[in-house]
Amino acid sequence: MKNNEEMRELVIARLSTFPSNRKISIGRHGELTKEDLIRHIQQNDDIGKKFIEIELAYLKALTKGITV
């Protein structure tokens, strides 16, 4: 598996393709913009780690042909 820095870069690259006005809700943290999420990922805090976990699960499902 890739190291943490490579995973963060992958998720940030994917987030950078999202429209700027899109907001994503992550549990009790409410709605976050892509800029908020990128900042949390760069800071490697709990929100950033959770979003990386979500994105990696999504990408793994895509490679197996599972629709989420």
C-alpha positions in Angstrom: 0.0 0.0 0.0 1.1 3.5 -0.7 2.5 5.7 2.1 0.4 8.3 3.8 1.8 11.2 1.9 1.0 9.6 -1.5 -2.5 8.8 -0.4 -3.0 12.4 0.7 -1.7 13.6 -2.6 -4.0 11.3 -4.5 -7.1 12.4 -2.6 -6.2 16.1 -2.9 -5.7 15.6 -6.7 -9.2 14.0 -6.9 -10.7 16.8 -4.8 -9.2 19.5 -7.0 -11.4 18.3 -9.9 -14.6 18.9 -7.9 -16.5 22.1 -8.6 -15.7 24.9 -6.2 -19.3 25.4 -5.1 -19.7 21.7 -4.1 -20.0 21.0 -0.4 -19.5 17.6 1.2 -21.0 16.6 4.4 -19.0 14.4 6.8 -21.0 13.3 9.8 -21.2 15.7 12.7 -18.7 18.1 11.1 -21.3 19.5 8.7 -20.8 20.7 5.2 -17.3 21.4 4.0 -16.0 23.0 0.8 -13.3 21.3 -1.2 -10.9 23.9 0.1 -11.8 23.0 3.7 -11.3 19.3 3.0 -7.9 19.9 1.3 -6.8 22.0 4.3 -7.9 19.2 6.7 -6.1 16.6 4.6 -2.9 18.7 4.5 -3.1 19.1 8.3 -3.6 15.4 8.6 -6.3 15.9 11.2 -9.2 13.6 12.1 -11.4 15.1 9.4 -8.7 14.7 6.7 -7.9 11.2 7.8 -11.6 10.2 7.6 -12.1 11.7 4.2 -9.0 9.8 2.9 -10.5 6.6 4.3 -13.8 7.3 2.5 -12.1 8.1 -0.8 -9.8 5.1 -0.7 -12.8 2.8 0.0 -14.6 4.4 -2.9 -11.6 3.9 -5.2 -11.2 0.3 -4.2 -14.9 -0.3 -4.8 -14.5 1.2 -8.3 -11.6 -1.1 -9.2 -13.8 -4.1 -8.2 -16.7 -2.9 -10.2 -18.9 -2.2 -7.2 -21.2 0.8 -7.5 -21.4 2.9 -4.3 
